[in-house]
Amino acid sequence: MGHFYGVDGKKLQRQYKDYLSDFKDWNQKKHAKQYLIFPENIGSHLSIDETALSKGELYTIITNKKAKGKKGSIVAIFSGTKVEPIIEQLLKLSAKKRTKVKEITLDMANSMKTIAKKCFPKAIQVTDRFHVQKLALEALQDIRIKYRWDAIDLENENIKLARANHKTYKQEVFDNGDTRKQLLARSRYLLYKAPSNWTENQYQRSKILFDQYPDIQLAFNLVQGLRNIFNTAKSVETAYTKLAHWYKDVEQSGFRAFNTIANTITLNYRSILNYFINRSTNASAESFNAKIKAFRAQFRGVKNIEFFLFRLTTIFA
């Protein structure tokens, strides 16, 4: 813009910040670094999540789903994730405003649950299904990675042995052209997908992978089983029954990581099962986080946090 009008870009930016915008007279400027609250944006369905604004510093953001990532989306922004200061500021809002909230989606962090319980007592808490599925996917990938390191160690030992015997090491190559360590490395993305979304090459690779590593197939089936519960269960009761069967499969598998996930689900089962009431997710919060990152990238980082928050809230609050 500065180039278009024939003026220095940095000078124009300073002029905009100091004179052209309303930043100097912004009524929330004094406490912007600590908190920003917009009571008029509170709706019946909210999301709460954390995001990094600058240099990895976390902020807790509450958004209104109804605004769909546009003006009126931001309900509140708080520096950090510490529970007490956030609750202190939210409780300053009238009880009438806070009891207006009927549902709030969040992840499995206890801090988020405490904030929701204390500040929005009438709201149903819904744990985001994708956070639950992500745990299961991470457990599956951990098993794959462990086998990959074993494959690398085995290959290194075989190469050393061949050299010691003055021989050339010949790698094992599967029908699709992958070596063992390549098979385990290249299977990463197909394990994230449902089999119906695999390409022909991924289907061939999965067949070899599962033949060589039945444990990975068993873990993959557990992940798919959990995904299918979220996709197909039509009620809380049905989901509860299906989760009970899934727990049994997890116990029989003997995978420690999956037992940990099952225990985590048990501890959060009420809010996880609440998903099946309205099938609400925290996708709107994740989408809004992506918008913040894009906004930050557009301005090449955050040099002045207050001014960045001013611009952000001008557009989205």
C-alpha positions as CSV (number, residue, x, y, z in Angstrom):
1,M,0.0,0.0,0.0
2,G,2.9,2.3,0.9
3,H,4.5,1.6,-2.6
4,F,1.1,2.3,-4.3
5,Y,0.8,5.8,-2.7
6,G,4.5,6.5,-3.0
7,V,5.3,6.6,0.7
8,D,7.5,4.6,3.0
9,G,5.7,1.4,4.0
10,K,7.1,1.3,7.6
11,K,6.2,5.0,8.1
12,L,2.7,4.4,6.8
13,Q,2.4,1.4,9.3
14,R,3.4,3.6,12.2
15,Q,1.1,6.4,11.1
16,Y,-1.8,3.9,10.9
17,K,-1.0,2.5,14.4
18,D,-0.5,5.9,16.1
19,Y,-3.0,8.2,14.3
20,L,-5.3,6.6,11.6
21,S,-6.6,3.7,13.7
22,D,-8.4,3.9,17.0
23,F,-5.7,2.0,18.7
24,K,-4.7,4.9,21.0
25,D,-8.2,5.3,22.3
26,W,-8.9,1.6,22.5
27,N,-10.8,1.0,25.8
28,Q,-9.2,-2.4,26.4
29,K,-5.6,-1.4,25.7
30,K,-4.6,-1.2,29.3
31,H,-5.3,-4.9,30.0
32,A,-5.0,-6.3,26.5
33,K,-1.9,-8.3,27.3
34,Q,-3.7,-10.0,30.2
35,Y,-7.3,-10.4,28.9
36,L,-9.9,-9.2,26.5
37,I,-13.6,-9.8,27.0
38,F,-16.5,-9.1,24.7
39,P,-19.7,-10.0,26.6
40,E,-22.0,-9.0,23.7
41,N,-20.6,-12.0,21.7
42,I,-21.6,-14.7,24.2
43,G,-23.9,-17.2,22.6
44,S,-25.6,-20.5,23.5
45,H,-22.8,-22.6,21.9
46,L,-19.2,-21.8,22.6
47,S,-15.7,-23.3,22.0
48,I,-12.7,-23.0,24.3
49,D,-9.2,-23.8,23.1
50,E,-5.6,-22.6,23.4
51,T,-3.3,-21.2,20.7
52,A,0.1,-19.6,20.3
53,L,0.1,-16.0,19.3
54,S,3.8,-15.1,19.5
55,K,7.0,-17.0,20.2
56,G,5.1,-20.0,21.5
57,E,3.3,-18.0,24.2
58,L,-0.1,-19.7,24.8
59,Y,-3.4,-17.8,24.9
60,T,-6.8,-19.2,25.9
61,I,-9.5,-18.2,23.4
62,I,-13.3,-18.6,23.8
63,T,-15.3,-18.3,20.6
64,N,-18.9,-18.2,19.6
65,K,-19.8,-21.0,17.1
66,K,-22.7,-19.1,15.7
67,A,-20.5,-16.4,14.3
68,K,-18.7,-19.0,12.1
69,G,-15.3,-17.4,12.3
70,K,-16.5,-14.0,11.3
71,K,-17.3,-10.8,13.2
72,G,-18.6,-11.6,16.6
73,S,-16.6,-14.8,17.0
74,I,-14.3,-13.7,19.8
75,V,-15.9,-13.9,23.3
76,A,-12.7,-13.7,25.3
77,I,-8.9,-13.9,25.0
78,F,-6.7,-14.6,28.0
79,S,-2.9,-14.7,28.3
80,G,-1.7,-18.2,29.3
81,T,-3.8,-21.2,30.4
82,K,-3.7,-20.7,34.2
83,V,-7.2,-21.3,35.5
84,E,-7.6,-18.8,38.4
85,P,-7.0,-15.5,36.5
86,I,-9.4,-16.6,33.7
87,I,-12.1,-17.6,36.1
88,E,-11.7,-14.4,38.0
89,Q,-12.3,-12.3,34.9
90,L,-15.2,-14.4,33.5
91,L,-17.0,-14.3,36.9
92,K,-17.2,-10.5,36.6
93,L,-19.7,-11.1,33.8
94,S,-23.3,-11.2,34.9
95,A,-24.8,-14.6,35.8
96,K,-27.5,-14.0,33.2
97,K,-24.9,-13.8,30.4
98,R,-23.0,-16.9,31.6
99,T,-26.1,-19.1,32.1
100,K,-27.0,-18.3,28.5
101,V,-24.4,-20.8,27.4
102,K,-26.0,-24.2,26.8
103,E,-23.0,-26.1,25.3
104,I,-19.3,-25.7,25.3
105,T,-16.8,-27.8,23.3
106,L,-13.3,-28.3,24.6
107,D,-10.4,-30.7,24.7
108,M,-9.5,-33.1,27.6
109,A,-7.4,-30.6,29.5
110,N,-8.6,-30.4,33.1
111,S,-8.0,-26.6,33.1
112,M,-10.5,-26.1,30.3
113,K,-13.1,-28.3,32.1
114,T,-12.6,-26.3,35.3
115,I,-13.1,-23.0,33.5
116,A,-16.3,-24.3,31.8
117,K,-17.7,-25.8,35.0
118,K,-17.1,-22.7,37.2
119,C,-18.0,-20.0,34.6
120,F,-20.7,-21.6,32.5
121,P,-22.5,-23.9,35.0
122,K,-25.6,-24.5,32.8
123,A,-23.5,-25.6,29.8
124,I,-23.1,-29.2,28.7
125,Q,-19.4,-30.0,28.2
126,V,-18.5,-31.8,25.0
127,T,-15.0,-33.3,24.6
128,D,-13.9,-32.9,21.0
129,R,-14.0,-36.3,19.3
130,F,-10.9,-35.5,17.2
131,H,-8.8,-35.1,20.3
132,V,-9.8,-38.6,21.4
133,Q,-9.1,-40.1,17.9
134,K,-5.8,-38.2,17.8
135,L,-4.6,-40.1,21.0
136,A,-5.4,-43.4,19.4
137,L,-3.6,-42.4,16.1
138,E,-0.5,-41.4,18.1
139,A,-0.5,-44.7,19.9
140,L,-0.6,-46.5,16.5
141,Q,2.2,-44.4,15.1
142,D,4.3,-45.0,18.2
143,I,4.1,-48.8,17.5
144,R,5.1,-48.2,13.8
145,I,8.0,-45.9,14.9
146,K,9.3,-48.5,17.3
147,Y,9.4,-51.2,14.6
148,R,11.1,-48.7,12.3
149,W,13.9,-48.1,14.7
150,D,14.3,-51.8,15.2
151,A,14.5,-52.2,11.4
152,I,17.2,-49.5,11.1
153,D,19.2,-51.1,13.9
154,L,18.9,-54.5,12.2
155,E,20.0,-53.1,8.9
156,N,23.0,-51.4,10.5
157,E,24.0,-54.6,12.2
158,N,23.7,-56.6,9.0
159,I,25.8,-54.0,7.1
160,K,28.6,-54.2,9.8
161,L,28.5,-58.0,9.7
162,A,28.7,-58.0,5.9
163,R,31.7,-55.6,5.9
164,A,33.4,-57.7,8.6
165,N,33.1,-60.7,6.3
166,H,34.2,-58.7,3.2
167,K,30.8,-59.2,1.6
168,T,28.3,-56.9,0.0
169,Y,25.1,-56.4,2.0
170,K,22.0,-57.1,0.0
171,Q,18.8,-55.5,1.3
172,E,15.5,-57.3,1.6
173,V,13.1,-55.8,-1.0
174,F,9.3,-56.5,-0.9
175,D,7.1,-56.9,-3.9
176,N,6.2,-53.2,-4.1
177,G,9.9,-52.2,-4.2
178,D,10.2,-51.0,-0.5
179,T,12.9,-52.1,1.8
180,R,11.8,-53.0,5.4
181,K,12.7,-49.6,6.8
182,Q,11.1,-47.8,3.8
183,L,8.0,-49.9,4.2
184,L,7.7,-48.7,7.8
185,A,8.5,-45.0,7.0
186,R,6.2,-44.8,3.9
187,S,3.2,-46.4,5.8
188,R,2.9,-43.4,8.0
189,Y,0.2,-41.6,6.0
190,L,-1.9,-44.6,5.1
191,L,-2.3,-45.4,8.8
192,Y,-4.1,-42.1,9.2
193,K,-6.7,-43.0,6.6
194,A,-9.7,-45.3,6.5
195,P,-9.0,-48.2,4.1
196,S,-11.8,-46.9,1.8
197,N,-9.6,-43.8,1.1
198,W,-6.4,-45.7,0.3
199,T,-4.8,-45.5,-3.2
200,E,-3.9,-48.7,-5.0
201,N,-0.2,-48.3,-3.9
202,Q,-1.3,-47.7,-0.3
203,Y,-3.5,-50.8,-0.4
204,Q,-0.6,-52.9,-1.6
205,R,1.8,-51.4,1.0
206,S,-0.7,-52.0,3.8
207,K,-1.1,-55.7,2.8
208,I,2.7,-56.2,3.0
209,L,2.9,-54.1,6.3
210,F,0.2,-56.1,8.0
211,D,1.6,-59.4,6.8
212,Q,5.0,-58.5,8.3
213,Y,3.7,-56.7,11.5
214,P,0.4,-58.2,12.8
215,D,0.7,-55.9,15.8
216,I,0.4,-52.8,13.6
217,Q,-2.7,-54.3,11.9
218,L,-4.3,-55.0,15.3
219,A,-3.6,-51.4,16.5
220,F,-4.9,-50.1,13.2
221,N,-8.1,-52.0,13.7
222,L,-8.5,-50.5,17.2
223,V,-8.1,-47.0,15.7
224,Q,-10.7,-47.8,13.0
225,G,-13.1,-49.3,15.6
226,L,-12.9,-46.1,17.7
227,R,-13.5,-43.9,14.6
228,N,-16.5,-46.0,13.5
229,I,-18.1,-45.5,16.9
230,F,-18.0,-41.8,16.4
231,N,-19.2,-42.1,12.8
232,T,-22.0,-44.6,13.3
233,A,-23.5,-44.4,16.8
234,K,-26.8,-42.5,16.7
235,S,-27.3,-42.1,20.5
236,V,-25.5,-41.8,23.8
237,E,-26.8,-45.3,24.8
238,T,-25.5,-46.9,21.6
239,A,-22.2,-45.2,21.9
240,Y,-21.8,-46.3,25.5
241,T,-22.4,-50.0,24.5
242,K,-20.0,-49.8,21.5
243,L,-17.3,-48.2,23.7
244,A,-17.7,-51.1,26.2
245,H,-17.0,-53.6,23.4
246,W,-14.0,-51.5,22.3
247,Y,-12.6,-51.5,25.8
248,K,-12.8,-55.3,25.7
249,D,-10.8,-55.4,22.4
250,V,-8.2,-53.0,23.9
251,E,-7.7,-55.2,27.0
252,Q,-7.3,-58.3,24.8
253,S,-4.7,-56.5,22.6
254,G,-2.3,-56.0,25.5
255,F,-1.1,-52.7,24.1
256,R,-0.1,-50.5,27.0
257,A,-0.7,-47.2,25.1
258,F,-4.2,-48.2,24.1
259,N,-5.0,-49.2,27.7
260,T,-3.9,-45.7,28.7
261,I,-6.3,-44.2,26.1
262,A,-9.1,-46.5,27.3
263,N,-8.5,-45.2,30.9
264,T,-8.5,-41.6,29.6
265,I,-11.8,-42.1,27.9
266,T,-13.2,-43.7,31.1
267,L,-12.2,-40.6,33.1
268,N,-13.8,-38.3,30.5
269,Y,-16.6,-40.6,29.4
270,R,-19.5,-38.2,30.3
271,S,-18.2,-35.3,28.2
272,I,-17.1,-37.6,25.4
273,L,-20.6,-39.2,25.2
274,N,-22.1,-35.7,25.2
275,Y,-20.8,-35.5,21.6
276,F,-23.6,-37.9,20.5
277,I,-26.4,-35.4,21.7
278,N,-25.7,-32.8,19.0
279,R,-22.6,-34.2,17.4
280,S,-20.7,-31.0,18.2
281,T,-16.9,-30.7,17.8
282,N,-14.2,-28.2,18.5
283,A,-13.6,-27.8,14.7
284,S,-14.7,-24.2,14.8
285,A,-12.0,-23.4,17.4
286,E,-9.4,-25.2,15.4
287,S,-10.5,-23.3,12.3
288,F,-10.3,-20.0,14.1
289,N,-6.8,-20.9,15.4
290,A,-5.8,-21.4,11.7
291,K,-7.2,-18.0,10.9
292,I,-5.1,-16.4,13.7
293,K,-1.9,-18.1,12.3
294,A,-2.7,-16.9,8.8
295,F,-3.3,-13.4,10.1
296,R,0.0,-13.5,12.0
297,A,1.8,-14.7,8.9
298,Q,0.3,-12.0,6.8
299,F,1.9,-9.4,9.1
300,R,5.1,-11.3,9.3
301,G,4.9,-12.1,13.0
302,V,3.8,-10.2,16.1
303,K,6.0,-7.3,17.1
304,N,3.5,-5.4,19.2
305,I,1.1,-7.8,21.0
306,E,-1.4,-5.1,22.0
307,F,-1.6,-3.8,18.4
308,F,-1.9,-7.3,17.0
309,L,-4.8,-8.1,19.4
310,F,-6.4,-4.8,18.5
311,R,-6.4,-5.6,14.8
312,L,-7.5,-9.2,15.5
313,T,-10.4,-8.2,17.7
314,T,-11.4,-5.3,15.3
315,I,-12.0,-7.9,12.6
316,F,-13.3,-10.9,14.7
317,A,-14.9,-9.3,17.8
